[in-house]
């Protein structure tokens, strides 16, 4: 097996696994029971998307994709900080116990 064939297979497998991770994080964003779970899933989505773009850069040989991944990392970080600040400013939300008036 040549090095090029190994890289082709490795990137194909990594793209499949990263695609599955993207789907799992999207499911967690949709059905997350709390807002903080959704924020963590959004952060995971950004990190997995960076890996996906990096694998595409290796597979195609176009290293310009790495600049896109760096920009996505910055955007994902800023989104996570903004949503964490929103949760912090919103304050704790307590659900009424069973039997209490809403």
C-alpha positions in Angstrom: 0.0 0.0 0.0 1.4 3.3 -1.0 1.4 6.4 1.1 -1.1 8.1 -1.1 -3.5 5.2 -0.9 -3.2 5.1 2.9 -3.9 8.9 3.1 -7.0 8.4 0.8 -8.4 5.6 3.0 -7.5 7.4 6.3 -9.2 10.6 5.2 -12.2 8.8 3.9 -12.7 7.0 7.2 -12.2 10.2 9.1 -14.7 12.0 7.0 -17.3 9.3 7.6 -16.7 9.4 11.4 -16.7 13.2 11.5 -20.0 13.2 9.5 -21.5 10.9 12.0 -20.3 13.1 14.8 -21.9 16.1 13.1 -25.2 14.3 12.9 -25.0 13.4 16.6 -24.3 16.9 17.6 -27.1 18.2 15.5 -29.5 15.8 17.2 -28.2 17.0 20.6 -28.9 20.6 19.6 -32.4 19.8 18.6 -33.4 17.6 21.5 -31.1 19.0 24.2 -33.1 19.2 27.5 -31.6 22.5 28.6 -30.1 25.6 27.0 -26.6 24.8 28.3 -26.7 21.3 26.7 -27.5 23.0 23.4 -24.6 25.5 23.8 -22.2 22.6 24.4 -23.5 20.8 21.4 -23.1 23.9 19.3 -19.5 24.1 20.5 -19.0 20.4 19.6 -20.5 21.1 16.2 -17.9 23.9 15.6 -15.0 21.7 16.7 -16.1 18.7 14.6 -16.7 21.0 11.6 -13.1 22.2 12.0 -11.9 18.6 11.9 -14.1 17.9 8.9 -12.6 20.9 7.0 -9.1 19.8 8.0 -9.7 16.3 6.7 -11.0 17.8 3.4 -7.8 20.0 3.2 -5.6 16.9 3.6 -7.7 14.9 1.1 -7.7 17.6 -1.6 -4.3 19.1 -0.9 -5.8 22.6 -0.9 -4.3 24.1 2.3 -6.6 27.2 1.9 -9.2 25.2 3.8 -7.1 25.5 6.9 -7.7 29.2 6.9 -11.4 28.5 6.7 -11.0 26.2 9.7 -9.2 28.8 11.7 -11.9 31.4 11.0 -14.5 28.8 12.0 -12.6 28.2 15.3 -12.8 31.9 16.1 -16.4 32.1 15.2 -17.3 29.1 17.3 -15.4 30.4 20.3 -17.1 33.8 20.1 -20.5 32.1 19.7 -19.9 29.9 22.8 -18.7 32.9 24.9 -21.8 35.0 23.8 -24.2 32.2 24.6 -22.5 31.5 27.9 -22.8 35.2 28.8 -26.5 35.1 27.8 -27.1 32.2 30.1 -25.3 33.9 32.9 -27.2 37.2 32.5 -30.5 35.3 32.2 -30.2 34.0 35.7 -31.2 30.6 37.1 -34.5 29.3 36.0 -36.1 27.0 38.4 -38.9 24.7 37.5 -41.8 24.4 39.9 -41.9 21.1 41.8 -44.8 18.6 41.2 -48.0 19.8 42.7 -47.0 23.5 42.9 -48.9 26.2 41.1 -47.2 27.5 37.9 
